């Protein structure tokens, strides 16, 4: 508004500014005469109380009274106003809606040139939000105190610049054993920590503090009575924006019981590990001795067996015509038995070497090996009608000699137990089961009863008689031992008269 317009309306520029301030204050403003009759209110008054200006002008401010304050309260307010010309305090008033609300009220008396009170100006603000926030903070603090108390957690504050250390009752008791003589500085805290641990603890506190990072530190303190206590501290640095002082605020709790339990478990584990190592060493020595004995016995038995076989052959060749049919039959049975026993001893030696011989791990073409084994089987019995289905790109990591013997046993078994079929079908392949490569040898032979599957891989265990299928009962035991040395697994599935499938795994470890 221009000076000319203001003058024309009887309002000076200064008065115009005052009106603008009056109307736009966030606080509520009420203007009364000396008797307390309301002459004017601003928009802040309307927003806080809900009363429009026309609803209260000409009325007394008692329209806002809640009834919470007694008569004495208002009498004291007016005595103060008349004596000092000013009053300030908190009061509970009532909105137009009937809702009670707290407000901070400041009343000032306006005097004329003669010093007489002509008007009163009241300025007030709604404290509802602030009080709600304070109540929420109080409730949060109460919940925090309950949580800290339930968890046995104490709080502390440290100023790295001055070294000053403060702690609540719980933290002081944890650090010092009592509240009577708590450490007042970080150096005093360090004095309670064993000397050899102090550099580590200082680094755990100081390094993240300099970088203003949250940290966690576990340390041991020695209480005045000599008792050790293991504590954990968590903290976060805060640097003041105004004073620039860095403070570290954190919590601390006792983990002594946990530490003692962990130490007890560590000691127990160490004892168990030592016992396991001792028992393992004893077992390995016993196994090595037994295998060495078995090897020696098997090796020493071969010489007389070869003598029996050789002399039996000489008798048949040189003196067979002098013997009757029964005599020749007995000699042939003696020779066959010695040869079977020789094969058994040979298999035992091979089984022993699987465990004793050093093993290498190199890439192996299992598909190529399997085709070579299959070709050898067909060349031995070219008259048989047999079909081999061997995947070409089957590769693994393992010992070539051991893996070849494994395939010879599995494919040889499939070849043997499918001999009664007019058309034998034998397959070698691999599949993926739960992120693991599983190799298999499958045939359409006689199969076996799964009720006896647990006996398959034990030495000298056979599910078929020697009159049905020749064998020593060592082949599958050799397979199991070979797979175990490679860190894999072996199992079988079959049905009587419907064939069998043998599975094995070879972990890819170089």
C-alpha positions, 0 to 999 in steps of 0.5 A: 500500500502506498503512503498516499493510500495509507494516509487516505485510509487513516493508516500509516505505513508503520501501522500497515506493517504492524497489521501484516505482522499481526495477521501472519504470525504463526502464534495466536494473538488476542487484543483486548481493552482494559476490561478484558473485552476482545477487540481483535484476533489474528488468523493464528488464533482462529487456526489454534482455537477454531473460533472465527474473529466474529465469534469472539470479538466483544466477548471475554477470553473466558470463552476459552477456559477449560475449567482445569485451572482453579479460580486462584490461578487466574487471580494470581495471573491478574495480580501479576499483570497489574503489578508487573505488566507481564505474565507468562506461563502454561495453561490448558484451554478449550477449543471450539470443538471442546478439545482441551489443548495446552498452550504457552501464553504470554500477556503484556499490558499496554499503557498510555502516556499517563501509565494507565493500562489501556489494553492487553495483548496475549500471544500464545502457541499450541504446545500439543505437538511439542508435548506429544513429542516429549511424551514419545521421547519419555516413553521411548527412553523408558522402554530403552531403560527397560530393555537395557536393564533386562539385557544387563546393558550399561551406557557410557560416553567418552570424549577422546579429546579430553579423555573424559569418560562417563558411565551409568550405574550399570556400566560403572558396575561392569567396568569397576565392580561397583559404583563407588570408584568408576574410571573417570578417564579412558586411561583409567579404564585401560589401567584395568585391562591387562597390559598385553591387551591394551594396544589392541583395545586402544586400536579398537577404540581409536581407529574407528573414532578418528574415522567417525565409524561405529565400532565393536570391541571385546576386552577383559578387565580385572576388577579390584577383587582380582576377578576377570570380567569379559566385556563387549562395547559398541559405540558410535562417534558424534561430532558436534556441529556447533562446538566441534567436540567429538563424543563417543556414545555407546553401550557395554555388556557382560559376556563372561559366561559366554566366554567361559562356555566357549573356552570350555567347548574349545578345551573339550574340542581340543581334547576330543580332537587329540583323542580322535587323532590318537585313535585314528593313528592307532587304527591306521597303524592296525589297518596298515599292519593288517594289509601288510600281513594280508599282502604277505600271506597272499604273496606267499600263497601264490608259490605253492598254488602255482606248484599245485597247478603246474604239477596237476597240468604235468600229470594230466599231460604226461600221465593222463592216459594211465589214469581212468576217467575219474582220476583225470576228472579229479586232477582237472578239479584240483587244477581248476580249484588252484586257478580259482584260488590264484585269481582270488589271491590276485584280487586280494593283492589288487584290493590291498594295493588300492589302499596302499599305493600312492594316488594321482589326480589327473584328467581322465577320459572315462568314455575312452577307457570304457570303450577299450574295456568293452572291446576287450570283453567282446574279443574274449567272447566274440560269439556273444550278442551284446550291445554297448552304449557308451557316452563319448565325452565322459571326463573326470579327475582321478587316478587312471589305473584305479579308474580303469580297474573300476570300469573293468570290474563294473563293465565286467560284472554287467557283461557276466550277469547279462550272459544269459540274455539273448541280446545283452545291453550294457550302457555307461553314461552320466547324469546331473543330480543336485549339482553333482555328476553321477556316473552309471553302468546299466545292464539288462542281466539277472539283477538282484534282490534289493533286500540284499543290496547292503552286502554288495560292496563287502569283500567275499559277499556274493548274491549269486552262487559260483555254479551260476556265475563265476567270481571271487566276491572281491570286485565290487569291494575294490570298486567301493574302495576306489570310489572312497579314495577319490572322495565319492559315493557308490550305490546300486539299484536293481530288480530280480531278473530285470538288470542292475544299475551301479552309480558312482560319483567322482568329485572334481578335485585336482 
